Amino acid sequence: MKHYKVLKTEEEYKQTLDRTIQIFHAEPGTREFEELELLLVLVKDYEDKHIILPALDPIDVIKLKMEERGLKAKDLETIIGSKSHVYLVLSGKREVTLKMARALRIFLGIPPEVFLPKVI
């Protein structure tokens, strides 16, 4: 197994990612599997430090899930409230309440962290 160290450059990251992909299907208990486990830790560490994912807009996620399931705004009336209330939420003019977030999480399968504000 090659000697590995903490990834500090994008080039090191890309090379490590390439090797990770090459051995991704290594069998447990083999030297390649041990190497894969180490590489995954190094890749995750680099990504946690250098790759910032944009925050998800809850309304965009709701709309995407609705589109995936072929739902219309009226399908959310039992969860959010009246037709006008659904319109206000989907247009971003009204906040998603905790009660709505819980119901939408169950109904649409949206992870709860989508509804939590990003704290820096």
C-alpha positions as protocol buffer text, in pm:
chain_id: "A"
residue {
  index: 1
  type: MET
  ca { x: 0 y: 0 z: 0 }
}
residue {
  index: 2
  type: LYS
  ca { x: 122 y: 347 z: -89 }
}
residue {
  index: 3
  type: HIS
  ca { x: 218 y: 587 z: 192 }
}
residue {
  index: 4
  type: TYR
  ca { x: -64 y: 842 z: 233 }
}
residue {
  index: 5
  type: LYS
  ca { x: -79 y: 1176 z: 411 }
}
residue {
  index: 6
  type: VAL
  ca { x: -336 y: 1445 z: 476 }
}
residue {
  index: 7
  type: LEU
  ca { x: -457 y: 1595 z: 147 }
}
residue {
  index: 8
  type: LYS
  ca { x: -363 y: 1961 z: 113 }
}
residue {
  index: 9
  type: THR
  ca { x: -397 y: 2040 z: -257 }
}
residue {
  index: 10
  type: GLU
  ca { x: -666 y: 1988 z: -515 }
}
residue {
  index: 11
  type: GLU
  ca { x: -422 y: 1778 z: -719 }
}
residue {
  index: 12
  type: GLU
  ca { x: -366 y: 1542 z: -425 }
}
residue {
  index: 13
  type: TYR
  ca { x: -742 y: 1527 z: -375 }
}
residue {
  index: 14
  type: LYS
  ca { x: -805 y: 1439 z: -741 }
}
residue {
  index: 15
  type: GLN
  ca { x: -537 y: 1169 z: -742 }
}
residue {
  index: 16
  type: THR
  ca { x: -674 y: 1018 z: -422 }
}
residue {
  index: 17
  type: LEU
  ca { x: -1028 y: 1031 z: -558 }
}
residue {
  index: 18
  type: ASP
  ca { x: -916 y: 854 z: -876 }
}
residue {
  index: 19
  type: ARG
  ca { x: -752 y: 578 z: -672 }
}
residue {
  index: 20
  type: THR
  ca { x: -1063 y: 551 z: -454 }
}
residue {
  index: 21
  type: ILE
  ca { x: -1274 y: 493 z: -763 }
}
residue {
  index: 22
  type: GLN
  ca { x: -1029 y: 234 z: -896 }
}
residue {
  index: 23
  type: ILE
  ca { x: -1052 y: 20 z: -582 }
}
residue {
  index: 24
  type: PHE
  ca { x: -1408 y: 101 z: -480 }
}
residue {
  index: 25
  type: HIS
  ca { x: -1526 y: -260 z: -508 }
}
residue {
  index: 26
  type: ALA
  ca { x: -1243 y: -406 z: -299 }
}
residue {
  index: 27
  type: GLU
  ca { x: -1340 y: -706 z: -90 }
}
residue {
  index: 28
  type: PRO
  ca { x: -1344 y: -664 z: 290 }
}
residue {
  index: 29
  type: GLY
  ca { x: -1040 y: -814 z: 457 }
}
residue {
  index: 30
  type: THR
  ca { x: -804 y: -736 z: 168 }
}
residue {
  index: 31
  type: ARG
  ca { x: -519 y: -485 z: 159 }
}
residue {
  index: 32
  type: GLU
  ca { x: -710 y: -289 z: -107 }
}
residue {
  index: 33
  type: PHE
  ca { x: -1011 y: -265 z: 124 }
}
residue {
  index: 34
  type: GLU
  ca { x: -791 y: -128 z: 404 }
}
residue {
  index: 35
  type: GLU
  ca { x: -648 y: 121 z: 154 }
}
residue {
  index: 36
  type: LEU
  ca { x: -1002 y: 215 z: 45 }
}
residue {
  index: 37
  type: GLU
  ca { x: -1108 y: 282 z: 404 }
}
residue {
  index: 38
  type: LEU
  ca { x: -811 y: 511 z: 456 }
}
residue {
  index: 39
  type: LEU
  ca { x: -868 y: 693 z: 126 }
}
residue {
  index: 40
  type: LEU
  ca { x: -1233 y: 754 z: 210 }
}
residue {
  index: 41
  type: VAL
  ca { x: -1129 y: 917 z: 539 }
}
residue {
  index: 42
  type: LEU
  ca { x: -876 y: 1138 z: 359 }
}
residue {
  index: 43
  type: VAL
  ca { x: -1125 y: 1237 z: 89 }
}
residue {
  index: 44
  type: LYS
  ca { x: -1395 y: 1320 z: 344 }
}
residue {
  index: 45
  type: ASP
  ca { x: -1150 y: 1527 z: 549 }
}
residue {
  index: 46
  type: TYR
  ca { x: -1046 y: 1726 z: 241 }
}
residue {
  index: 47
  type: GLU
  ca { x: -1407 y: 1779 z: 131 }
}
residue {
  index: 48
  type: ASP
  ca { x: -1515 y: 1889 z: 479 }
}
residue {
  index: 49
  type: LYS
  ca { x: -1239 y: 2151 z: 482 }
}
residue {
  index: 50
  type: HIS
  ca { x: -1248 y: 2274 z: 121 }
}
residue {
  index: 51
  type: ILE
  ca { x: -1583 y: 2207 z: -42 }
}
residue {
  index: 52
  type: ILE
  ca { x: -1875 y: 2423 z: 65 }
}
residue {
  index: 53
  type: LEU
  ca { x: -2215 y: 2307 z: -48 }
}
residue {
  index: 54
  type: PRO
  ca { x: -2477 y: 2575 z: -101 }
}
residue {
  index: 55
  type: ALA
  ca { x: -2761 y: 2582 z: 148 }
}
residue {
  index: 56
  type: LEU
  ca { x: -3081 y: 2428 z: 19 }
}
residue {
  index: 57
  type: ASP
  ca { x: -3386 y: 2650 z: -6 }
}
residue {
  index: 58
  type: PRO
  ca { x: -3672 y: 2458 z: 160 }
}
residue {
  index: 59
  type: ILE
  ca { x: -3924 y: 2593 z: -91 }
}
residue {
  index: 60
  type: ASP
  ca { x: -3714 y: 2471 z: -385 }
}
residue {
  index: 61
  type: VAL
  ca { x: -3686 y: 2128 z: -222 }
}
residue {
  index: 62
  type: ILE
  ca { x: -4064 y: 2115 z: -166 }
}
residue {
  index: 63
  type: LYS
  ca { x: -4128 y: 2208 z: -529 }
}
residue {
  index: 64
  type: LEU
  ca { x: -3876 y: 1951 z: -654 }
}
residue {
  index: 65
  type: LYS
  ca { x: -4035 y: 1676 z: -445 }
}
residue {
  index: 66
  type: MET
  ca { x: -4379 y: 1780 z: -571 }
}
residue {
  index: 67
  type: GLU
  ca { x: -4257 y: 1764 z: -931 }
}
residue {
  index: 68
  type: GLU
  ca { x: -4097 y: 1422 z: -874 }
}
residue {
  index: 69
  type: ARG
  ca { x: -4427 y: 1287 z: -743 }
}
residue {
  index: 70
  type: GLY
  ca { x: -4652 y: 1467 z: -991 }
}
residue {
  index: 71
  type: LEU
  ca { x: -4821 y: 1667 z: -717 }
}
residue {
  index: 72
  type: LYS
  ca { x: -5002 y: 1999 z: -751 }
}
residue {
  index: 73
  type: ALA
  ca { x: -5033 y: 2280 z: -497 }
}
residue {
  index: 74
  type: LYS
  ca { x: -5382 y: 2159 z: -404 }
}
residue {
  index: 75
  type: ASP
  ca { x: -5225 y: 1831 z: -286 }
}
residue {
  index: 76
  type: LEU
  ca { x: -5055 y: 2026 z: -6 }
}
residue {
  index: 77
  type: GLU
  ca { x: -5374 y: 2186 z: 125 }
}
residue {
  index: 78
  type: THR
  ca { x: -5428 y: 1910 z: 383 }
}
residue {
  index: 79
  type: ILE
  ca { x: -5074 y: 1969 z: 511 }
}
residue {
  index: 80
  type: ILE
  ca { x: -5026 y: 2345 z: 484 }
}
residue {
  index: 81
  type: GLY
  ca { x: -5379 y: 2481 z: 492 }
}
residue {
  index: 82
  type: SER
  ca { x: -5603 y: 2670 z: 253 }
}
residue {
  index: 83
  type: LYS
  ca { x: -5531 y: 2725 z: -115 }
}
residue {
  index: 84
  type: SER
  ca { x: -5413 y: 3081 z: -46 }
}
residue {
  index: 85
  type: HIS
  ca { x: -5193 y: 2963 z: 242 }
}
residue {
  index: 86
  type: VAL
  ca { x: -5026 y: 2703 z: 16 }
}
residue {
  index: 87
  type: TYR
  ca { x: -4969 y: 2974 z: -247 }
}
residue {
  index: 88
  type: LEU
  ca { x: -4809 y: 3206 z: 11 }
}
residue {
  index: 89
  type: VAL
  ca { x: -4574 y: 2932 z: 133 }
}
residue {
  index: 90
  type: LEU
  ca { x: -4475 y: 2814 z: -217 }
}
residue {
  index: 91
  type: SER
  ca { x: -4411 y: 3172 z: -328 }
}
residue {
  index: 92
  type: GLY
  ca { x: -4190 y: 3236 z: -25 }
}
residue {
  index: 93
  type: LYS
  ca { x: -4418 y: 3501 z: 119 }
}
residue {
  index: 94
  type: ARG
  ca { x: -4493 y: 3294 z: 429 }
}
residue {
  index: 95
  type: GLU
  ca { x: -4248 y: 3092 z: 637 }
}
residue {
  index: 96
  type: VAL
  ca { x: -4271 y: 2716 z: 675 }
}
residue {
  index: 97
  type: THR
  ca { x: -4375 y: 2655 z: 1034 }
}
residue {
  index: 98
  type: LEU
  ca { x: -4245 y: 2371 z: 1250 }
}
residue {
  index: 99
  type: LYS
  ca { x: -4580 y: 2194 z: 1218 }
}
residue {
  index: 100
  type: MET
  ca { x: -4569 y: 2225 z: 838 }
}
residue {
  index: 101
  type: ALA
  ca { x: -4206 y: 2109 z: 826 }
}
residue {
  index: 102
  type: ARG
  ca { x: -4293 y: 1797 z: 1024 }
}
residue {
  index: 103
  type: ALA
  ca { x: -4586 y: 1716 z: 796 }
}
residue {
  index: 104
  type: LEU
  ca { x: -4390 y: 1790 z: 477 }
}
residue {
  index: 105
  type: ARG
  ca { x: -4103 y: 1574 z: 601 }
}
residue {
  index: 106
  type: ILE
  ca { x: -4338 y: 1279 z: 635 }
}
residue {
  index: 107
  type: PHE
  ca { x: -4552 y: 1347 z: 326 }
}
residue {
  index: 108
  type: LEU
  ca { x: -4268 y: 1431 z: 84 }
}
residue {
  index: 109
  type: GLY
  ca { x: -3977 y: 1252 z: 253 }
}
residue {
  index: 110
  type: ILE
  ca { x: -3774 y: 1569 z: 299 }
}
residue {
  index: 111
  type: PRO
  ca { x: -3487 y: 1542 z: 551 }
}
residue {
  index: 112
  type: PRO
  ca { x: -3551 y: 1763 z: 856 }
}
residue {
  index: 113
  type: GLU
  ca { x: -3218 y: 1949 z: 818 }
}
residue {
  index: 114
  type: VAL
  ca { x: -3354 y: 2112 z: 500 }
}
residue {
  index: 115
  type: PHE
  ca { x: -3585 y: 2317 z: 719 }
}
residue {
  index: 116
  type: LEU
  ca { x: -3318 y: 2416 z: 973 }
}
residue {
  index: 117
  type: PRO
  ca { x: -3140 y: 2747 z: 929 }
}
residue {
  index: 118
  type: LYS
  ca { x: -2769 y: 2723 z: 851 }
}
residue {
  index: 119
  type: VAL
  ca { x: -2571 y: 2844 z: 1152 }
}
residue {
  index: 120
  type: ILE
  ca { x: -2213 y: 2952 z: 1093 }
}
